[in-house]
Amino acid sequence: MFSHILRVIFILLEVVLLFNLLIVVHELGHFLAARWRGLFIEGFGVWFGKPIWKKKINGVEYSLGSLPFGGFVKLPQLAPMDMIEGKADLDREQLPKISALDKIIVAIAGPLFSVLLALFFACVVWAVGHPVSESDLTTVIGYVHQDSPAAKAGLRPGDKILEVDHRPVSRFFGMNDSVVWNVVRSEGPTIPFKIERDGQVITIDVVPMIAETSGWRRKSTRQVMIQPAVTPLVEGVDKDTPAAKAGVKAGDIIIAVNGARIFNALSLVDEIDKHPTDELTLDVRRGAETLQLKMRPVPLESEGTTKPRIGIRWDAGGRLSLSHPDPVEQVYHSITSTLQTIGAVASPSSDVKLQHMSGPIMIVRIYYMLFEGDNGWKLALWFSVILNVNLAILNMLPIPVLDGGHIVLALIEGVRRKPVNMKILEWVQTACATLIIGYMLYISFFDIGDLFGKNSDRKSPRKESPATTKASPAP
């Protein structure tokens, strides 16, 4: 128990350290650019809240806050925020004027430093690798949920998906060229699936479904209810269960049930549910030999209820391998995935809405889940590449308060040959800041709902990263 508590504390410290590093480096970019261009810097702080330490050095007040979240740099010549931050300790009118070019350089330095940090993390990932599951490396269907849109349209286990919604696919999960994203991003009444089956290429139109949601839960996006083909690898066998008594061992691969080949362990669950009292014959591959093991399901505790099961646990993501993508590839994919998300949210015909974005609560949760795994730090670095690029691009949106908004205002100033009226600018900045804070609170409701809400049954599409999925209870 004590060791578990220490592990939780250590993971939380890792999460806080890495998450804060992303924000502080971004703010450091603004700080260094402001020093270079000669701007007046009122303060630079790590963390928010009441300062537990502060000191003025060369006219800049450095501070360490009491709330371990993020950082900031105060640049009164760049953005008046008195209504939110409180009245400044100086008269801005007495500060020297700065050029529009200086404002653009300082504004763009934050996103630039975020991209540079992403490149640094990407180089580390390139060197050490990050775990990738089989489900990330295939487009072959392993399981089709009963009575699902895919089943009604005629998709089958073993079908290799070539295109979804007229877009080529190279993997099942993720954002770039993936089956799941192309389903979610589609907008037509049907989704064309180009597949290869028995050496022939055919196209099947699938009518997607959207599950109903209630309360403070994110609205469901389009789904067709299929799972990837992964090796049904036995992760463990519970003691004194039918599987243990029949001789099933961890590391075995189940290749067939009652003579029918399976591409995903969920097919074994279905077979047991259909014939809960019948004897099962499993074709099991163990090393170079193939065994036939017979067993009969018995009622076991599973998914919170007592069901006929045989006591096998398997890894839902299949076998893991180490991938070493080069840094440019990682950053490029992060850029395209972020732009695709923004495009989907902006499209009025898309089911992807602002509520499907994640806030700080969900980001911290993802980091915690990644660090829990055996290769957690590798996955966390890989995720940090995506998050830094995401931070850079979102900050470049042309919205006042964000870096992109500062750049737009500086460009307007350059064209007009005079700054935007300070009072008007303050009101615009404050209004946009209020909207952004309101939006963060809005998505935080959904993040908290995901954190404490009940998971639906096993037929719900999986949302977690396959590489981080732990051993799941099975038949």
Buried (B, 14 or more C-beta within 10 A) or exposed (E): EEEEEEEEEEBBEBBBEBBBBBBBBBBBBBBBBBBEBEBBBBBBBBBBEEBEEEEEEEEBBBBBBEEBBBBBBBBBBBBBBEBEBEEBEEEEEEBEEBEBEBBBBBBBBBBBBBBBBBBBBBBBBBEBBBBBBBBBBBBBBBBBBEEBBBBBBBBBBBBBBBBBBEBEBBBBBBBBBBBBBBBBBBBEEBBBBBBBBEEEEEEBEBEBBEBEEEEEBBBBBBBBBBBBBBBBBBBBBBEEBBBBBBBBEEEBBBBBBBEEEBBBBBBBBBBBBEBBEEEBBBBBBBEEEEEEBEBBBBEBEBEEEEBBBBBBBBBBBBBBEEBEBEBEEBBBBBBBBBEBBBEBBEEEEBBBEEBBBBBBBBBBBBBBBBBBBEBBBBBBBBBBBBBBBBBBBBBBEEBBBBBBBBBBBBBEBBEEEEBBEEEEBBBBBBEBBEEBEEBBEBBBBBBBBBEEEEEEEBEEBBEEBBBBBBBBBBB
